[in-house]
């Protein structure tokens, strides 16, 4: 674990000074992916994930303001079109795995679903699919989506991660002890309450809600320190990269290639639907694209935060996307593949 974090810090710092888009996540992710493929004994800091994700939720909640509720009407079209987008994106991805890759129907179906990695792995395994291929498909999807989104924002939309902006930097000393206590309480209580009430993505959604309430009410008026944001990105990038540990590129290159094609196909659909949303509702193309990009909730929310986009809008759309996929996928599976 220590070696993976060290690689993450070094690659993140290098990416920052080299001007890499979203350096603190892309750098550790790419560095640890290469290390894993070269059989370097890297192990992801999975235990830190349980600490980092509630902190990320608090960070996301700090961007919620009272003005957000005035924008809810603009989100209706995105929500209405979301199931249609999921159908097109998942269907296209399924065809890639089934027709081009020759995966069995169960593995192809759950590899194609743009839901959470852990949930799709569990559902796919229970249905008799290949756990390794499903896990690899979703790990590669998140990897490809993050890289593509960062490059798309930087090269096409001209939006940078803003990592060099001193004006946006929140120092450790900017928070009073009471602020730290309040934000810590939001992280701990929010995670517990969300699990208690069975909310989706509980470790991030619960703290985000409580943090948003605290900021709107004025109980705390400052965001978490920027160093916490950087640490969260390094941790998540390192975890994603080390998911490929134990496998060489030669062993998985075909599965990785299929996952890349399927992910790019879903991203192409996301661009088209985002353009429709942008034209019809006036929501910026950058935000609509982030909302429809089929990455993980935590990763896409961090991208929105780093790219100075509307974090609340993006996070809510991904929470609903993942919830829809988890809730509907087993029923769609029974209809599409009734005899399997």
The 8 nearest C-alpha neighbors of each residue, nearest first, counted from 0:
[[1, 42, 3, 44, 2, 43, 4, 41],
 [0, 2, 4, 3, 5, 44, 42, 41],
 [1, 3, 5, 4, 0, 41, 6, 42],
 [4, 2, 6, 41, 0, 5, 1, 42],
 [5, 3, 7, 1, 6, 2, 8, 0],
 [4, 6, 2, 8, 7, 3, 1, 9],
 [7, 5, 3, 9, 4, 8, 10, 2],
 [27, 6, 8, 4, 10, 5, 9, 237],
 [7, 9, 11, 5, 6, 10, 12, 4],
 [10, 8, 6, 12, 11, 7, 13, 5],
 [11, 9, 26, 13, 7, 27, 12, 8],
 [10, 12, 26, 23, 14, 8, 22, 27],
 [13, 11, 15, 9, 14, 10, 8, 16],
 [14, 12, 10, 16, 15, 11, 17, 9],
 [13, 15, 22, 19, 17, 11, 12, 26],
 [16, 14, 22, 12, 18, 13, 17, 19],
 [15, 17, 13, 18, 14, 12, 19, 22],
 [18, 16, 14, 15, 19, 13, 12, 22],
 [17, 19, 15, 16, 14, 20, 22, 13],
 [18, 20, 14, 22, 17, 15, 21, 16],
 [21, 19, 22, 149, 160, 153, 18, 159],
 [20, 22, 160, 23, 25, 24, 19, 149],
 [23, 21, 14, 15, 19, 25, 26, 11],
 [22, 24, 11, 233, 232, 26, 21, 25],
 [23, 25, 236, 232, 233, 22, 26, 27],
 [24, 26, 28, 22, 27, 29, 21, 23],
 [25, 27, 11, 10, 22, 29, 28, 14],
 [7, 28, 26, 237, 236, 30, 10, 11],
 [27, 29, 236, 240, 25, 237, 26, 31],
 [28, 30, 32, 26, 31, 27, 25, 33],
 [31, 29, 27, 33, 32, 28, 26, 10],
 [30, 32, 240, 34, 33, 28, 29, 241],
 [31, 33, 240, 29, 35, 34, 30, 241],
 [34, 32, 36, 30, 31, 35, 37, 29],
 [35, 33, 31, 37, 39, 32, 36, 30],
 [34, 36, 244, 32, 38, 37, 33, 39],
 [35, 37, 247, 33, 38, 34, 248, 246],
 [38, 36, 34, 35, 39, 33, 247, 248],
 [39, 37, 35, 36, 40, 245, 34, 247],
 [38, 40, 34, 35, 37, 41, 36, 244],
 [41, 39, 38, 42, 35, 244, 34, 2],
 [42, 40, 3, 39, 2, 35, 0, 241],
 [43, 41, 0, 241, 3, 40, 44, 244],
 [42, 44, 238, 241, 45, 0, 237, 3],
 [45, 43, 0, 47, 46, 238, 42, 48],
 [44, 46, 48, 47, 43, 238, 49, 42],
 [47, 45, 48, 44, 49, 50, 43, 51],
 [46, 48, 50, 45, 49, 44, 51, 234],
 [47, 49, 51, 45, 50, 46, 52, 44],
 [50, 48, 47, 51, 52, 46, 53, 45],
 [51, 49, 47, 48, 52, 53, 54, 46],
 [50, 52, 48, 54, 53, 49, 231, 47],
 [51, 53, 55, 54, 203, 50, 49, 48],
 [54, 52, 56, 186, 203, 202, 55, 51],
 [55, 53, 57, 51, 56, 52, 186, 58],
 [56, 54, 52, 58, 53, 57, 51, 59],
 [55, 57, 207, 203, 53, 206, 59, 54],
 [56, 58, 207, 60, 54, 206, 210, 55],
 [59, 57, 55, 61, 56, 60, 223, 54],
 [60, 58, 56, 61, 57, 62, 207, 55],
 [61, 59, 207, 211, 210, 57, 62, 63],
 [60, 62, 58, 59, 222, 63, 211, 210],
 [61, 63, 60, 59, 64, 310, 311, 211],
 [64, 62, 211, 60, 61, 311, 67, 65],
 [63, 65, 66, 67, 215, 62, 214, 211],
 [64, 66, 67, 68, 215, 63, 69, 216],
 [65, 67, 64, 69, 68, 70, 63, 215],
 [68, 66, 70, 69, 65, 64, 63, 71],
 [69, 67, 70, 71, 66, 65, 64, 72],
 [68, 70, 67, 66, 71, 72, 65, 73],
 [69, 71, 67, 68, 72, 73, 74, 66],
 [72, 70, 74, 68, 73, 69, 67, 75],
 [71, 73, 74, 70, 75, 69, 68, 76],
 [74, 72, 71, 70, 75, 280, 76, 282],
 [73, 75, 71, 77, 72, 76, 78, 70],
 [76, 74, 78, 77, 73, 72, 79, 71],
 [75, 77, 79, 78, 74, 80, 73, 276],
 [78, 76, 74, 80, 75, 79, 81, 276],
 [79, 77, 81, 75, 76, 80, 74, 316],
 [78, 80, 76, 77, 81, 75, 82, 83],
 [79, 81, 83, 77, 78, 82, 76, 84],
 [80, 82, 84, 78, 83, 79, 77, 85],
 [83, 81, 85, 84, 80, 86, 79, 78],
 [84, 82, 86, 80, 81, 85, 87, 79],
 [83, 85, 81, 87, 82, 86, 88, 80],
 [86, 84, 82, 88, 83, 87, 89, 81],
 [85, 87, 83, 84, 89, 88, 90, 82],
 [86, 88, 90, 84, 85, 89, 91, 83],
 [89, 87, 265, 85, 91, 90, 86, 84],
 [88, 90, 92, 111, 86, 112, 91, 87],
 [91, 89, 93, 87, 92, 88, 86, 94],
 [90, 92, 94, 88, 93, 89, 87, 95],
 [91, 93, 261, 89, 111, 95, 94, 90],
 [94, 92, 111, 90, 96, 95, 91, 107],
 [93, 95, 97, 91, 98, 92, 96, 90],
 [96, 94, 92, 99, 93, 97, 98, 261],
 [95, 97, 100, 107, 93, 94, 102, 99],
 [98, 96, 101, 102, 94, 107, 100, 95],
 [99, 97, 94, 101, 95, 100, 96, 102],
 [98, 100, 95, 101, 96, 97, 94, 257],
 [101, 99, 96, 102, 97, 98, 95, 257],
 [100, 102, 97, 98, 99, 96, 103, 107],
 [103, 101, 97, 107, 100, 96, 106, 104],
 [102, 104, 106, 105, 107, 101, 97, 128],
 [105, 103, 107, 106, 108, 102, 97, 336],
 [106, 104, 128, 108, 107, 103, 109, 127],
 [105, 107, 128, 108, 109, 103, 104, 129],
 [106, 108, 104, 110, 96, 102, 105, 97],
 [109, 107, 105, 111, 106, 110, 93, 104],
 [110, 108, 112, 111, 106, 123, 107, 119],
 [109, 111, 133, 107, 108, 136, 112, 106],
 [112, 110, 93, 92, 108, 109, 89, 107],
 [111, 113, 109, 89, 114, 110, 108, 324],
 [114, 112, 293, 111, 89, 115, 324, 321],
 [115, 113, 321, 324, 112, 116, 119, 325],
 [114, 116, 118, 117, 119, 321, 295, 113],
 [115, 117, 119, 118, 137, 120, 114, 134],
 [118, 116, 120, 119, 115, 121, 134, 122],
 [117, 119, 121, 115, 120, 116, 122, 325],
 [120, 118, 122, 116, 121, 117, 123, 109],
 [119, 121, 117, 123, 118, 122, 124, 116],
 [122, 120, 118, 124, 119, 123, 125, 117],
 [121, 123, 119, 125, 124, 120, 118, 126],
 [124, 122, 126, 120, 128, 125, 121, 109],
 [123, 125, 127, 128, 121, 126, 122, 130],
 [124, 126, 122, 123, 127, 121, 128, 120],
 [125, 127, 123, 124, 128, 122, 105, 339],
 [128, 126, 124, 125, 123, 105, 129, 106],
 [127, 129, 106, 105, 124, 123, 126, 130],
 [128, 130, 132, 131, 106, 133, 124, 127],
 [129, 131, 133, 132, 124, 134, 128, 120],
 [132, 130, 134, 133, 129, 135, 136, 120],
 [131, 133, 135, 134, 129, 130, 136, 254],
 [132, 134, 110, 136, 130, 135, 131, 120],
 [135, 133, 131, 137, 132, 136, 130, 138],
 [134, 136, 132, 138, 133, 137, 139, 131],
 [137, 135, 133, 258, 139, 134, 138, 110],
 [136, 138, 140, 139, 134, 135, 116, 141],
 [139, 137, 135, 141, 140, 136, 134, 142],
 [138, 140, 142, 136, 137, 141, 135, 258],
 [141, 139, 137, 143, 262, 142, 138, 144],
 [140, 142, 294, 144, 138, 139, 143, 145],
 [141, 143, 139, 140, 145, 144, 138, 146],
 [144, 142, 140, 146, 141, 145, 139, 147],
 [143, 145, 147, 141, 146, 142, 294, 148],
 [146, 144, 148, 142, 147, 143, 149, 141],
 [145, 147, 143, 149, 144, 148, 150, 142],
 [146, 148, 144, 150, 145, 149, 151, 143],
 [149, 147, 151, 145, 150, 146, 144, 152],
 [150, 148, 146, 152, 151, 147, 20, 145],
 [149, 151, 153, 147, 152, 148, 154, 146],
 [152, 150, 148, 155, 154, 149, 153, 147],
 [153, 151, 156, 158, 149, 150, 155, 157],
 [152, 154, 157, 158, 150, 159, 151, 155],
 [153, 155, 151, 157, 150, 152, 156, 158],
 [156, 154, 151, 157, 152, 153, 150, 158],
 [157, 155, 152, 158, 153, 154, 151, 285],
 [156, 158, 153, 154, 155, 152, 159, 151],
 [159, 157, 153, 152, 156, 160, 306, 154],
 [160, 158, 161, 153, 306, 20, 157, 152],
 [161, 159, 306, 305, 21, 162, 20, 158],
 [160, 162, 159, 164, 163, 306, 305, 307],
 [161, 163, 160, 164, 305, 21, 15, 159],
 [164, 162, 161, 165, 160, 15, 167, 168],
 [163, 165, 166, 161, 162, 167, 168, 160],
 [166, 164, 168, 167, 163, 162, 169, 161],
 [165, 167, 164, 168, 169, 163, 161, 162],
 [168, 166, 165, 164, 169, 161, 225, 162],
 [167, 169, 165, 166, 225, 170, 164, 224],
 [170, 168, 224, 225, 173, 167, 171, 223],
 [171, 169, 173, 172, 224, 168, 225, 226],
 [170, 172, 224, 173, 174, 169, 226, 225],
 [171, 173, 170, 174, 175, 169, 224, 176],
 [174, 172, 170, 171, 169, 175, 224, 221],
 [175, 173, 172, 178, 171, 176, 179, 221],
 [174, 176, 178, 177, 179, 173, 172, 180],
 [177, 175, 179, 178, 180, 174, 181, 172],
 [176, 178, 180, 175, 179, 181, 174, 219],
 [179, 177, 181, 175, 176, 180, 174, 219],
 [178, 180, 176, 182, 177, 181, 183, 174],
 [181, 179, 177, 183, 178, 182, 184, 176],
 [180, 182, 178, 184, 183, 179, 177, 185],
 [183, 181, 185, 179, 184, 180, 178, 186],
 [184, 182, 180, 186, 185, 181, 179, 187],
 [183, 185, 181, 187, 182, 186, 188, 180],
 [184, 186, 182, 206, 189, 209, 183, 188],
 [187, 185, 206, 53, 183, 189, 184, 188],
 [188, 186, 184, 190, 189, 185, 183, 191],
 [189, 187, 191, 185, 190, 184, 186, 192],
 [190, 188, 206, 205, 192, 185, 186, 191],
 [189, 191, 202, 205, 193, 187, 188, 192],
 [192, 190, 188, 194, 189, 193, 195, 187],
 [191, 193, 195, 189, 194, 190, 188, 196],
 [194, 192, 205, 201, 198, 196, 190, 195],
 [195, 193, 197, 191, 192, 201, 196, 198],
 [194, 196, 192, 193, 197, 191, 198, 190],
 [195, 197, 193, 194, 198, 192, 191, 201],
 [198, 196, 194, 195, 193, 199, 201, 192],
 [197, 199, 193, 201, 196, 194, 200, 204],
 [198, 200, 201, 322, 197, 318, 204, 193],
 [201, 199, 204, 202, 203, 198, 318, 205],
 [200, 202, 193, 204, 199, 205, 194, 198],
 [203, 201, 190, 53, 200, 204, 52, 205],
 [202, 204, 56, 53, 201, 52, 205, 206],
 [203, 205, 207, 201, 200, 206, 202, 56],
 [204, 206, 189, 193, 190, 208, 207, 201],
 [207, 205, 189, 186, 56, 57, 209, 185],
 [206, 208, 60, 56, 57, 204, 210, 205],
 [209, 207, 211, 205, 206, 210, 60, 204],
 [210, 208, 212, 206, 211, 185, 207, 189],
 [209, 211, 60, 213, 207, 57, 212, 208],
 [210, 212, 60, 208, 63, 214, 209, 213],
 [213, 211, 209, 215, 210, 214, 216, 208],
 [214, 212, 210, 218, 216, 211, 215, 219],
 [213, 215, 217, 211, 219, 216, 212, 220],
 [214, 216, 212, 217, 64, 213, 65, 211],
 [217, 215, 213, 214, 218, 212, 219, 211],
 [216, 218, 214, 219, 215, 220, 213, 212],
 [219, 217, 213, 216, 214, 220, 181, 215],
 [218, 220, 217, 214, 178, 213, 221, 181],
 [221, 219, 214, 217, 218, 222, 61, 178],
 [220, 222, 219, 223, 174, 61, 173, 178],
 [221, 223, 61, 224, 58, 220, 169, 62],
 [222, 224, 58, 225, 221, 227, 169, 228],
 [225, 223, 169, 226, 170, 171, 227, 222],
 [224, 226, 228, 169, 227, 168, 229, 223],
 [225, 227, 229, 224, 228, 230, 170, 171],
 [228, 226, 230, 225, 229, 224, 231, 223],
 [229, 227, 225, 231, 226, 230, 232, 224],
 [228, 230, 226, 232, 231, 227, 23, 233],
 [231, 229, 227, 233, 232, 228, 226, 234],
 [232, 230, 234, 228, 229, 233, 51, 227],
 [231, 233, 24, 229, 235, 234, 230, 23],
 [234, 232, 230, 236, 24, 23, 231, 235],
 [233, 235, 231, 237, 232, 236, 230, 238],
 [236, 234, 238, 232, 237, 233, 231, 239],
 [237, 235, 28, 24, 27, 233, 239, 238],
 [236, 238, 27, 234, 240, 28, 235, 239],
 [237, 239, 43, 235, 241, 236, 240, 234],
 [240, 238, 236, 242, 237, 241, 28, 235],
 [241, 239, 32, 28, 31, 237, 242, 238],
 [242, 240, 243, 244, 43, 238, 239, 31],
 [241, 243, 239, 240, 244, 238, 138, 43],
 [244, 242, 241, 35, 246, 32, 245, 240],
 [245, 243, 35, 241, 242, 246, 36, 41],
 [246, 244, 38, 243, 35, 247, 36, 40],
 [245, 247, 244, 243, 36, 250, 248, 251],
 [248, 246, 36, 250, 249, 37, 251, 245],
 [247, 249, 252, 251, 250, 36, 246, 37],
 [248, 250, 247, 252, 251, 246, 253, 36],
 [251, 249, 247, 248, 252, 246, 253, 254],
 [250, 252, 254, 248, 253, 249, 255, 247],
 [251, 253, 255, 248, 249, 254, 256, 250],
 [254, 252, 256, 255, 251, 257, 250, 249],
 [255, 253, 257, 251, 256, 252, 258, 132],
 [256, 254, 252, 258, 253, 257, 251, 259],
 [255, 257, 253, 259, 254, 258, 252, 260],
 [258, 256, 260, 254, 259, 255, 261, 253],
 [259, 257, 255, 261, 136, 256, 260, 262],
 [258, 260, 256, 262, 257, 261, 263, 255],
 [259, 261, 257, 263, 258, 262, 264, 256],
 [262, 260, 92, 264, 258, 259, 263, 95],
 [263, 261, 259, 265, 264, 140, 260, 258],
 [262, 264, 266, 260, 265, 261, 259, 267],
 [265, 263, 261, 267, 262, 266, 260, 268],
 [266, 264, 88, 268, 262, 263, 267, 269],
 [267, 265, 269, 263, 268, 264, 292, 262],
 [268, 266, 264, 270, 269, 265, 263, 271],
 [267, 269, 265, 271, 266, 270, 88, 272],
 [270, 268, 266, 272, 267, 291, 271, 292],
 [269, 271, 273, 267, 268, 272, 288, 274],
 [272, 270, 268, 274, 269, 273, 267, 275],
 [271, 273, 275, 269, 274, 270, 268, 276],
 [274, 272, 287, 288, 276, 270, 275, 271],
 [273, 275, 277, 271, 272, 276, 284, 270],
 [274, 276, 272, 278, 273, 277, 279, 271],
 [277, 275, 273, 279, 274, 278, 280, 272],
 [278, 276, 282, 281, 274, 284, 275, 283],
 [277, 279, 275, 276, 281, 280, 274, 282],
 [280, 278, 276, 277, 275, 281, 282, 76],
 [281, 279, 282, 277, 276, 278, 73, 76],
 [282, 280, 277, 278, 279, 283, 276, 73],
 [281, 283, 277, 280, 284, 287, 276, 286],
 [284, 282, 285, 286, 277, 281, 287, 276],
 [283, 285, 287, 277, 286, 288, 273, 274],
 [286, 284, 288, 283, 287, 289, 156, 152],
 [287, 285, 289, 288, 283, 284, 290, 308],
 [286, 288, 273, 290, 284, 289, 285, 291],
 [287, 289, 273, 285, 291, 286, 290, 284],
 [290, 288, 286, 292, 287, 291, 285, 313],
 [289, 291, 313, 287, 288, 316, 292, 286],
 [290, 292, 288, 269, 289, 293, 287, 273],
 [291, 293, 289, 294, 290, 269, 288, 266],
 [294, 292, 113, 291, 295, 144, 265, 266],
 [295, 293, 141, 292, 144, 299, 296, 298],
 [294, 296, 298, 297, 299, 141, 115, 293],
 [297, 295, 299, 298, 317, 300, 294, 318],
 [296, 298, 300, 295, 299, 301, 52, 203],
 [297, 299, 301, 295, 300, 296, 302, 294],
 [300, 298, 302, 296, 301, 297, 295, 294],
 [301, 299, 303, 297, 302, 298, 314, 296],
 [302, 300, 304, 298, 299, 303, 305, 297],
 [301, 303, 299, 305, 300, 304, 306, 298],
 [304, 302, 308, 300, 306, 301, 310, 305],
 [303, 305, 301, 307, 302, 306, 310, 308],
 [304, 306, 302, 160, 307, 303, 301, 161],
 [305, 307, 160, 303, 304, 308, 302, 159],
 [308, 306, 304, 305, 303, 309, 160, 161],
 [307, 309, 303, 306, 310, 304, 286, 285],
 [310, 308, 312, 311, 313, 303, 286, 307],
 [309, 311, 313, 303, 312, 308, 304, 314],
 [312, 310, 314, 313, 309, 315, 63, 62],
 [311, 313, 315, 310, 309, 314, 316, 290],
 [312, 314, 290, 310, 316, 311, 315, 289],
 [315, 313, 311, 317, 316, 300, 312, 310],
 [314, 316, 318, 312, 317, 313, 311, 319],
 [317, 315, 319, 313, 314, 318, 290, 320],
 [318, 316, 320, 314, 319, 315, 296, 321],
 [317, 319, 315, 321, 320, 316, 322, 314],
 [318, 320, 322, 316, 317, 321, 323, 315],
 [321, 319, 317, 323, 318, 322, 316, 324],
 [320, 322, 114, 324, 318, 323, 319, 317],
 [323, 321, 319, 325, 320, 324, 326, 318],
 [324, 322, 326, 320, 321, 325, 327, 319],
 [323, 325, 321, 327, 328, 326, 114, 322],
 [324, 326, 322, 323, 328, 327, 321, 114],
 [327, 325, 323, 324, 322, 328, 329, 330],
 [326, 328, 324, 330, 329, 325, 323, 331],
 [327, 329, 331, 324, 330, 325, 332, 326],
 [330, 328, 332, 331, 327, 333, 326, 325],
 [331, 329, 333, 332, 327, 328, 334, 326],
 [330, 332, 328, 334, 333, 329, 335, 327],
 [331, 333, 329, 335, 330, 334, 336, 328],
 [334, 332, 337, 330, 336, 331, 335, 329],
 [335, 333, 331, 337, 332, 336, 330, 329],
 [334, 336, 332, 333, 331, 337, 330, 338],
 [337, 335, 333, 339, 332, 338, 334, 104],
 [336, 338, 333, 334, 339, 335, 332, 331],
 [337, 339, 336, 333, 335, 334, 332, 104],
 [338, 336, 337, 105, 104, 333, 126, 127]]
